[in-house]
Amino acid sequence: MAFDVEKTKADLIAWLQNWFDENGKGCNAVIGISGGKDSSVTAALCVAALGRERVIGVLMPNGEQADIDDALALVGHLGIRNYIVNIKEAYDGVVNAIFFSGVQFSEQARVNLAPRLRMSTLYAVSQSNNGRVINTCNLSEDWVGYSTRYGDSVGDVCPLGKLTVSEVRQLGTALGLPDSLVYKVPSDGLCGKTDEDNLGFTYAVLDRYIRTGEIDDPATKERIDRKHRLNLFKLQLMPTYPYNGPELAAK
């Protein structure tokens, strides 16, 4: 079935309005703004659903951010309230504290520290502004675990979680966002590589596989399937031991 972008846009706007009515009537939407397509489309959806006066963008560079002009362009385009919170001092403080503790700090842990600090920052801003944190992940990223657990993978509500990258881009165009943001080459902004460099395949290949099950290269299929299996835990609730205490057993 073809993707109906106009219907999806209308349904998503109504869904966000209903969610806020039930889970935070009058609250603000708080979004981490990177300057990429996902945060841009999420912010535009929230503006369409709630009005720009109830949307807050938070820009969180770690020292210098090469593409921060894109994030500034987005908040300017939407006309939303925004804050710049530079996390470098906090990041360096944690890195140094771990180093001096004697822990062997892995490179992956170092990379993941920044998005985790950003999410802590978002919740601090949200709690200070009668807010709800909006997750910006999409289906394609979630499918292969391309997010940081307890970093950009969390939030209070997730509008794009069932949409592929190609669908998010179509939605961005339908929302009137500039092509420079919607079709910007996706990058995590952390390690200097594009998303597709890190994944080892393109989003076009991944999106086609997700929606149709079709893929041309068996090795790429195995790579995607393996990532999907290994990262399913990120999408599930934390396992809890199913203990029925004496009080429950007696009822």
Order of alpha helices (4+ residues) and beta strands (2+ residues): alpha-beta-alpha-beta-alpha-beta-alpha-alpha-beta-alpha-alpha-alpha-alpha-alpha-alpha-alpha
